């Protein structure tokens, strides 16, 4: 018996080593990318970089304050629209999983999650930009909100399905109205899971460039108006990285570093 146990232990160690090796191989490209962005971008970040607007073409210096403010406004408005709708839809799917409406709603959520971001941008362009005859931060936020919805809905649904039915039964047995049971018992118990889904959805859309090309469009000026074009970090990175100027390339690396810090945080 002892030789067999020894052979099994050796096989177990070999298998564990193989798994760890391939896990490291998978993580290695991510580590290299992160280190390269930190190396190239950290040195570009300073107070002037964070507080100034972009400099005109041909002049050195400049900053990305318009992109920082723009990204914050775009994501904030998108979150205000997507979070209540997403949580409400997730609650409905978890409370009525066997209805036809829940089935088709879940199917639409899965399809929406698989739609490329650039297609979402084009759709919102025809829904809002063309009727309003202008690019705007509002249309950009609506595009981001559509992309946030599937993540919030599914995370809310799966979190609430994990809660024991006895929680709701106990509250209902005390005579608590159904809506108060959901808002005061069920949702607070699943708050951490719901919050995780909200955080993941924000991390997903904060780096999206394609939908903003057709909606918010970008602006070299500092603006907080929802009815006018607005700059964002992903658009700044795209514009500066594809330019022929070395100074703009450095600004793109700095903006990439800031965006990376936001996403990782």
KOLDRENKE-376207 format. One record per residue (C-alpha): x, y, z; residue number from 1; residue in one letter. Coordinates in steps of 0.001 Angstrom, whole numbers, plus 500000, padded with zeros to 6 digits. Layout:
<rs>
{{X,Y,Z},NUM,'a'}
...
</rs>
This chain:
<rs>
{{500000,500000,500000},1,'x'}
{{502766,502462,500850},2,'x'}
{{504357,502435,497337},3,'x'}
{{500933,503091,495831},4,'x'}
{{500349,506010,498200},5,'x'}
{{503785,507382,497315},6,'x'}
{{503035,507128,493576},7,'x'}
{{499686,508872,494056},8,'x'}
{{501361,511671,496020},9,'x'}
{{503966,512098,493272},10,'x'}
{{501241,512228,490598},11,'x'}
{{499324,514753,492696},12,'x'}
{{502380,516978,493015},13,'x'}
{{503089,516725,489272},14,'x'}
{{499494,517619,488422},15,'x'}
{{499536,520530,490866},16,'x'}
{{502796,521762,489353},17,'x'}
{{501360,521571,485816},18,'x'}
{{498248,523518,486869},19,'x'}
{{500342,526203,488583},20,'x'}
{{502638,526449,485547},21,'x'}
{{499774,527046,483108},22,'x'}
{{498097,529450,485545},23,'x'}
{{501336,531447,485572},24,'x'}
{{501554,531306,481756},25,'x'}
{{498012,532694,481518},26,'x'}
{{498721,535486,484007},27,'x'}
{{502111,536387,482495},28,'x'}
{{500784,538477,479536},29,'x'}
{{498575,540472,481913},30,'x'}
{{501511,541100,484247},31,'x'}
{{503709,542222,481332},32,'x'}
{{501018,544604,480034},33,'x'}
{{500434,546105,483476},34,'x'}
{{504141,546595,484137},35,'x'}
{{504689,548144,480703},36,'x'}
{{501826,550620,481130},37,'x'}
{{503086,551547,484600},38,'x'}
{{506622,552014,483268},39,'x'}
{{505531,554188,480338},40,'x'}
{{502728,556119,481994},41,'x'}
{{503602,556706,485647},42,'x'}
{{506362,559160,484787},43,'x'}
{{503967,561305,482734},44,'x'}
{{501546,561932,485595},45,'x'}
{{501982,565153,487546},46,'x'}
{{499819,567951,488899},47,'x'}
{{499867,569873,485623},48,'x'}
{{498872,566740,483731},49,'x'}
{{495840,566252,485968},50,'x'}
{{494639,569876,486126},51,'x'}
{{495240,571360,482646},52,'x'}
{{493301,571025,479416},53,'x'}
{{495049,569718,476272},54,'x'}
{{497571,572047,474680},55,'x'}
{{497120,573153,471038},56,'x'}
{{498849,571180,468315},57,'x'}
{{502546,571983,468200},58,'x'}
{{502786,573123,471826},59,'x'}
{{504245,571000,474601},60,'x'}
{{502563,570269,477896},61,'x'}
{{498861,570119,478453},62,'x'}
{{496757,567770,480515},63,'x'}
{{493644,565633,480595},64,'x'}
{{491386,567334,483130},65,'x'}
{{488617,567554,480520},66,'x'}
{{488817,563780,480001},67,'x'}
{{488844,563061,483732},68,'x'}
{{485753,565194,484347},69,'x'}
{{484083,563875,481200},70,'x'}
{{484606,560219,482107},71,'x'}
{{483260,560868,485611},72,'x'}
{{480123,562579,484273},73,'x'}
{{479511,559961,481571},74,'x'}
{{479832,557019,483961},75,'x'}
{{477841,558777,486713},76,'x'}
{{474859,559458,484440},77,'x'}
{{475069,555932,483007},78,'x'}
{{475085,554482,486534},79,'x'}
{{472101,556603,487600},80,'x'}
{{470136,555208,484637},81,'x'}
{{471345,551587,484664},82,'x'}
{{471530,550717,488373},83,'x'}
{{467816,551145,489318},84,'x'}
{{466625,549465,486110},85,'x'}
{{469149,546645,486416},86,'x'}
{{468377,545913,490069},87,'x'}
{{464612,545982,489423},88,'x'}
{{464962,543598,486475},89,'x'}
{{467226,541308,488491},90,'x'}
{{464683,541206,491331},91,'x'}
{{461903,540303,488899},92,'x'}
{{463942,537498,487311},93,'x'}
{{464825,536047,490715},94,'x'}
{{461245,536257,492021},95,'x'}
{{459527,534954,488858},96,'x'}
{{462005,532545,487245},97,'x'}
{{459423,530292,485539},98,'x'}
{{457276,532862,483742},99,'x'}
{{457437,533462,480001},100,'x'}
{{458294,537118,480519},101,'x'}
{{461247,536153,482721},102,'x'}
{{462456,533644,480117},103,'x'}
{{462387,536141,477251},104,'x'}
{{463808,538898,479458},105,'x'}
{{466743,536674,480420},106,'x'}
{{467252,535777,476770},107,'x'}
{{467337,539475,475820},108,'x'}
{{469812,540171,478624},109,'x'}
{{472150,537446,477357},110,'x'}
{{471900,538734,473777},111,'x'}
{{472515,542325,474898},112,'x'}
{{475612,541230,476799},113,'x'}
{{477011,539615,473644},114,'x'}
{{476450,542620,471359},115,'x'}
{{479742,544364,470441},116,'x'}
{{480153,547788,471994},117,'x'}
{{480563,549502,468640},118,'x'}
{{477142,548197,467572},119,'x'}
{{475632,549676,470744},120,'x'}
{{477255,552995,469822},121,'x'}
{{475804,552902,466302},122,'x'}
{{472311,552107,467606},123,'x'}
{{472409,554957,470124},124,'x'}
{{473720,557222,467351},125,'x'}
{{470529,556616,465343},126,'x'}
{{468330,556757,468464},127,'x'}
{{469656,559985,470010},128,'x'}
{{472437,561697,468070},129,'x'}
{{470604,562002,464745},130,'x'}
{{467240,563108,466214},131,'x'}
{{468997,565679,468433},132,'x'}
{{471282,566748,465544},133,'x'}
{{474330,566828,467830},134,'x'}
{{476786,564623,469648},135,'x'}
{{476258,564812,473388},136,'x'}
{{477320,563409,476728},137,'x'}
{{473745,562211,477253},138,'x'}
{{473885,559897,474243},139,'x'}
{{477273,558598,475396},140,'x'}
{{475887,557852,478855},141,'x'}
{{472913,556014,477362},142,'x'}
{{475266,553807,475352},143,'x'}
{{477282,553008,478473},144,'x'}
{{474082,552365,480452},145,'x'}
{{472960,549772,477895},146,'x'}
{{476287,547997,478330},147,'x'}
{{476042,548089,482125},148,'x'}
{{472547,546613,482288},149,'x'}
{{473325,542916,481563},150,'x'}
{{476050,542724,484220},151,'x'}
{{473886,544368,486898},152,'x'}
{{470801,542304,486036},153,'x'}
{{472582,538956,486079},154,'x'}
{{474584,539688,489230},155,'x'}
{{471435,540823,491058},156,'x'}
{{469471,537797,489905},157,'x'}
{{472136,535243,490824},158,'x'}
{{472822,536897,494184},159,'x'}
{{469169,536889,495219},160,'x'}
{{468702,533272,494064},161,'x'}
{{471425,532241,496519},162,'x'}
{{469492,533620,499502},163,'x'}
{{467512,531036,501506},164,'x'}
{{463723,531170,500952},165,'x'}
{{463227,531200,504734},166,'x'}
{{464217,534885,504828},167,'x'}
{{461259,535932,502703},168,'x'}
{{458918,533422,504336},169,'x'}
{{459766,534683,507821},170,'x'}
{{459138,538297,506851},171,'x'}
{{455857,537491,505097},172,'x'}
{{454674,535431,508071},173,'x'}
{{454974,538550,510247},174,'x'}
{{452546,540383,507988},175,'x'}
{{455143,542579,506236},176,'x'}
{{453939,543769,502795},177,'x'}
{{455630,542115,499828},178,'x'}
{{457326,545275,498558},179,'x'}
{{458818,545959,501988},180,'x'}
{{460067,542376,502205},181,'x'}
{{461948,542887,498944},182,'x'}
{{463304,546342,499776},183,'x'}
{{464000,545880,503499},184,'x'}
{{464963,542201,503740},185,'x'}
{{465919,540576,500433},186,'x'}
{{467891,543387,498783},187,'x'}
{{469905,544335,501926},188,'x'}
{{470843,540666,502460},189,'x'}
{{472195,540480,498903},190,'x'}
{{473715,543955,498909},191,'x'}
{{477344,542820,498659},192,'x'}
{{476668,540699,495568},193,'x'}
{{474652,543461,493938},194,'x'}
{{477388,545981,494709},195,'x'}
{{479968,543647,493150},196,'x'}
{{477923,543538,489950},197,'x'}
{{477620,547330,489892},198,'x'}
{{481377,547682,490379},199,'x'}
{{482123,545194,487599},200,'x'}
{{479742,546958,485218},201,'x'}
{{481415,550315,485885},202,'x'}
{{484860,548762,485412},203,'x'}
{{483682,547357,482091},204,'x'}
{{482305,550568,480585},205,'x'}
{{484854,553057,481934},206,'x'}
{{487370,551850,479355},207,'x'}
{{485008,551672,476364},208,'x'}
{{485982,553777,473360},209,'x'}
{{483913,552516,470427},210,'x'}
{{480433,553609,471584},211,'x'}
{{481730,557059,472562},212,'x'}
{{483095,557666,469065},213,'x'}
{{479499,557716,467782},214,'x'}
{{477866,559457,470750},215,'x'}
{{479900,561723,473049},216,'x'}
{{482488,562236,470271},217,'x'}
{{485014,564108,472423},218,'x'}
{{485936,567737,473018},219,'x'}
{{489205,569593,473713},220,'x'}
{{487379,571844,476192},221,'x'}
{{486310,571261,479780},222,'x'}
{{482547,570769,479735},223,'x'}
{{479910,569386,482092},224,'x'}
{{476894,569960,479837},225,'x'}
{{474994,566798,478965},226,'x'}
{{473761,568277,475694},227,'x'}
{{477225,568974,474254},228,'x'}
{{480117,566754,473132},229,'x'}
{{482285,565580,476018},230,'x'}
{{485778,564141,476274},231,'x'}
{{486604,560854,478008},232,'x'}
{{489762,558989,478977},233,'x'}
{{489376,556161,476408},234,'x'}
{{488793,558674,473605},235,'x'}
{{491818,560738,474669},236,'x'}
{{493986,557622,474627},237,'x'}
{{492685,556659,471173},238,'x'}
{{493232,560160,469759},239,'x'}
{{496680,560718,471235},240,'x'}
{{497987,557206,470550},241,'x'}
{{497112,557449,466832},242,'x'}
{{498613,560927,466411},243,'x'}
{{502021,561584,464777},244,'x'}
{{503332,563629,467738},245,'x'}
{{505624,562177,470398},246,'x'}
{{504287,564557,473071},247,'x'}
{{500783,563257,472464},248,'x'}
{{502045,559685,472688},249,'x'}
{{503400,560486,476154},250,'x'}
{{500036,561955,477142},251,'x'}
{{498356,558778,475888},252,'x'}
{{500610,556667,478131},253,'x'}
{{499798,558896,481107},254,'x'}
{{496066,558679,480417},255,'x'}
{{496372,554896,480049},256,'x'}
{{498018,554705,483457},257,'x'}
{{495238,556782,485062},258,'x'}
{{492570,554619,483417},259,'x'}
{{494353,551462,484560},260,'x'}
{{494399,552731,488146},261,'x'}
{{490640,553447,487961},262,'x'}
{{489807,549990,486598},263,'x'}
{{492015,548126,489086},264,'x'}
{{490678,550186,491976},265,'x'}
</rs>
